[in-house]
Amino acid sequence: MKTDDYHILSKNTLTREDLVYLLSTNEERDKHSLFRKANQVKKQNSGNVVYLRGLIELSNICRKDCFYCGIRKSNGNIERYTLKDEDVLDLAMYAWRNDFGSIVIQTGERTDKVFIDGLAGLIRTIREKTDSQLGITLSCGEQDYETYQEWFDAGAHRYLLRIETRCYPHHTA
C-alpha cells in the first residue's frame, strides 16, 4: 500500500474495490497492516478469546444421492454407521466438562420418524445433563418445518444447512 492508501484501513465501511485492493496485495508490509487491522476489529467485536465447538458425526447414513458427496446413498464403498446414544452423550459430556461452548451434531440426511424422534430425545437428554449450558447446533440436511420445530423445542439452538452448488461454464453456440 502506498502511504496515501492507508486511509482505506481507517474506513468503517469498505467498498468492493477497497476489499479487492486490500486482499490482492503481495507486499509483506501491507499484509502486516491488514492483519493488524483485522485483529483489532476482531478484538473490538468478540474479544481476545477462543470458543471451542465439538463436532460429533452421529451418522453417515443418507437418503440422498448427491454425486459429489462421499456419503451418498449409492456409495457402496463405505461402511455405514450410527453412533449409539451413549457414545454421543459421552462426547457431549466431555465437551461440557472441558468448557466447550457448543457441539455440532452432524449426520447424513434422514427424514424417518425413528431418526427424528430419536435425535429429539438425544437433544433433550444432553440439555438435561448439561443444565442447558452446552449449545447444540444440528446439521442433518433438509427437513420439514415440523422437524426443525421439534428439534428446536427439544433444545437445539442453531441449524447449519449446507447447500452445495456447482458452477457450469457459460457456453455459447
C-alpha positions in Angstrom: 0.0 0.0 0.0 1.2 3.4 -0.8 1.2 5.8 2.1 -1.9 7.6 0.8 -3.8 4.3 0.5 -3.6 3.5 4.3 -6.8 5.6 4.7 -8.7 2.5 3.5 -8.0 0.7 6.7 -9.5 3.6 8.7 -12.9 3.4 7.0 -15.9 1.9 8.8 -17.3 0.5 5.6 -15.3 -0.9 2.7 -16.3 -0.9 -0.9 -15.8 -3.9 -3.2 -12.9 -2.1 -4.8 -11.3 -1.5 -1.3 -11.6 -5.2 -0.5 -10.1 -6.3 -3.8 -7.2 -3.8 -3.3 -6.5 -4.9 0.2 -6.7 -8.7 -0.5 -4.6 -8.5 -3.6 -1.5 -7.0 -2.1 1.7 -9.0 -2.2 3.8 -6.7 0.0 4.6 -8.1 3.4 4.4 -4.6 5.0 0.9 -4.2 3.5 -0.2 -7.7 4.7 1.0 -6.9 8.2 -1.0 -3.7 8.3 -4.1 -5.6 7.1 -3.7 -8.4 9.6 -3.1 -5.9 12.4 -6.4 -4.1 11.5 -8.3 -7.4 11.2 -7.1 -8.4 14.7 -8.1 -5.0 16.1 -11.6 -5.3 14.6 -11.9 -8.9 15.9 -10.9 -7.9 19.4 -13.4 -5.0 19.4 -16.3 -7.3 18.3 -15.6 -10.6 20.1 -12.7 -10.1 22.5 -9.5 -12.0 22.6 -10.9 -15.4 23.3 -11.3 -18.7 21.5 -14.6 -20.5 21.6 -14.4 -24.3 21.3 -17.1 -26.3 19.4 -17.1 -30.0 19.2 -18.2 -31.8 16.1 -20.0 -35.1 16.6 -20.5 -37.2 13.4 -23.6 -39.1 14.5 -24.2 -41.0 11.3 -23.1 -41.3 7.7 -26.4 -42.7 6.6 -28.1 -40.5 4.0 -31.3 -40.8 1.9 -29.9 -38.5 -0.9 -27.7 -39.4 -3.8 -25.8 -36.2 -4.4 -23.0 -37.2 -6.8 -20.3 -35.0 -5.2 -20.8 -36.5 -1.7 -18.9 -39.3 -0.2 -21.8 -40.5 1.9 -24.4 -40.5 -0.9 -26.7 -43.5 -0.6 -25.4 -45.3 -3.7 -21.8 -45.2 -2.5 -21.2 -48.9 -1.6 -17.5 -48.4 -0.8 -18.0 -47.0 2.7 -19.0 -48.6 6.0 -22.3 -47.1 7.3 -22.6 -46.3 11.0 -24.7 -44.6 13.5 -23.3 -43.8 16.9 -25.0 -45.2 20.0 -26.8 -42.6 22.1 -24.5 -43.4 25.0 -21.4 -42.6 22.9 -22.9 -39.2 21.8 -23.8 -38.4 25.4 -20.2 -39.3 26.5 -18.8 -36.9 23.8 -21.3 -34.2 24.8 -20.4 -34.5 28.5 -16.7 -34.4 27.6 -17.3 -31.1 25.7 -19.3 -29.7 28.6 -16.8 -30.7 31.3 -14.0 -29.1 29.2 -15.7 -25.8 28.7 -16.7 -26.2 25.0 -19.3 -23.6 24.2 -21.2 -25.9 22.0 -21.4 -29.1 20.0 -22.5 -29.7 16.4 -24.3 -33.0 15.7 -23.9 -33.8 12.1 -25.5 -36.6 10.0 -26.5 -37.6 6.6 -30.0 -36.6 5.6 -32.7 -38.8 7.1 -36.4 -37.9 7.4 -37.8 -41.0 9.0 -39.7 -40.7 12.3 -37.3 -43.1 14.2 -34.4 -40.8 13.4 -36.2 -37.5 14.0 -37.7 -38.6 17.3 -34.5 -40.3 18.4 -32.5 -37.1 17.8 -35.0 -35.0 19.7 -34.7 -37.3 22.7 -30.9 -37.2 22.5 -31.0 -33.4 22.4 -33.3 -33.3 25.5 -31.0 -35.6 27.4 -27.9 -33.5 26.5 -29.7 -30.3 27.7 -30.8 -32.0 30.9 -27.3 -33.5 31.7 -25.5 -30.1 31.0 -28.1 -27.9 32.8 -28.8 -26.3 29.4 -25.3 -24.8 29.4 -24.0 -26.6 26.3 -25.1 -25.2 23.0 -26.4 -27.6 20.4 -26.1 -27.0 16.7 -27.5 -29.5 14.2 -26.5 -30.2 10.6 -28.8 -33.0 9.4 -29.8 -31.9 5.9 -33.1 -30.6 4.6 -36.0 -31.2 6.9 -39.6 -30.0 7.0 -40.7 -27.2 9.3 -42.2 -29.5 11.9 -38.9 -31.4 12.3 -36.9 -28.2 12.7 -39.5 -27.1 15.3 -39.4 -30.4 17.1 -35.6 -30.2 17.4 -35.7 -26.6 18.5 -38.3 -27.4 21.1 -36.1 -30.2 22.3 -33.2 -27.7 22.9 -31.2 -27.3 19.7 -30.4 -23.6 19.3 -28.9 -23.5 15.8 -29.1 -25.3 12.5 -26.4 -25.5 9.8 -27.9 -26.2 6.4 -25.3 -26.8 3.8 -26.2 -26.0 0.3 -23.7 -27.2 -2.3 -23.6 -25.7 -5.7 -21.6 -26.3 -8.9 -20.9 -23.6 -11.4 -21.1 -24.5 -15.0 -19.1 -22.5 -17.5 -21.2 -20.4 -19.8 -21.5 -22.0 -23.2 -22.4 -20.0 -26.3 -23.4 -21.5 -29.6 
